[in-house]
Amino acid sequence: MFCHKMYQYKDRAFDYFLKHQTFEGFDGKRGRKIPRNYKPLINELFWNITLCVPTFYYIGRLLLRGPIWYTVIAAIVILLGVLFMRALINLSDIKRGSEYGFKSNTVRNGDTKQD
């Protein structure tokens, strides 16, 4: 019975979309408003303050007051982290994306292939 009602709702929504080309204004009388829950926010703030503030304090103290080779090592670690993140971002570069969905007789820029 539940699935039957869900399909009826889906059909009403799809018919409305076909007539109006939008879902705005569709009143399906389905769903409920979920109240906001602040517990995850409080938990996240607690752990960020508890862990990040002392960590940044000690890193800053190390870089400003520590021996020069500590600063050099920290700079190398930060540089390697930045380079690693850039390499990860380049892996998802859209120019080198998949050919899925393209017709076999067209090239990406719209020109036709010469067979």
N, C-alpha and C positions, 0 to 999 in steps of 0.2 A: 504494500500500500504506500509506503514511504517513497519508493522509487517512482511509482505512478504519479504521485503529487509533484515530485521534483521535475519529471518530464513535462507535466502540464505547465508548471511555472516557467521552465525553459522555453516551451513553445510560445507562451504568452509574451515573454521577453523578446524572443526572436521576431514574432509578428510585429511587435511595437517597433523594433529596430528597422524592419523592412519598410514600415510606413513612414517613419520619421527620420531615419538615418542617424539616430542617436539614441542613447539610453536615458538621456536627461529627461526628466518628467515621467519616467516609467515608475508606477507605484505598484509594485508587486506584493506589498504587505508581507514581505518575507524578511527574516533576520531579526536581530536584536542589537541594541546598543551595548557594547561591552564597556563597563566602567574602567576608568584609568586605574592602574595599579602602580603606586610609587615605590613599592618595595625593591624592584630591580634597580631603579635609579639610585635609591639610597645605598643599596649594596655596592653598586658600581662606584659611586662617589667615595664610599668608605674605603674600599680596597685601593682605589687610585690615590687617595690621600695617604693612606697607610704605607703603600709601597713606593709610589713615585716621588714623594717629597723627600724622604731620606736618601733615595737613590740619586736623585739629581743634586742633592746637597753634597753627598760624598764625591760624586763625579766632578762637580764644580770645584770642590776643595782640592781634589787630586790634581786637576788641571791648573789651578791657580797657584797652589802652594807646594805641589809635589816636585820631585826631581824632573829634569828636562826629558829624560828618557821615558818617564811615565806619560808625559804629554805627547811625545812622538808616537808611542805605542797606541795611545787613545786616538790620536789623529789617524793613524793607519787603520785602526779598527773601524772608525767612522767612515773613512774613505772606502774601505772594502764593503761596508754595508750599503753605502750609496750606490756603488758600482753594481753590487748584486741586485739591488732593487731596480736599477735601470735595465739590467739584463732580463729580469723577470717581466718588466713592462714591455720590452721589445719582443718577448715571446708572443705576446698577444697583439702585435701590430697588425692592423687591419689590412695593410697592403700585401701582407704575406698570408692572408686568410685562405680559407677553404674555397674550392671551386664548386662546392655543392650548390645545386640549383641553377647553374649556368648551362645554357644550351651548348651542345657540342660544336656547333658551327659558329659560335661567336666568341670573341675575346673579351676580356674584362672591360675595356674601354668602349665597347660597342661595335668595333670594326669586325668585319667578317673575316674568317680564316680563308687563306688561299690553299685549297687542297691539291 
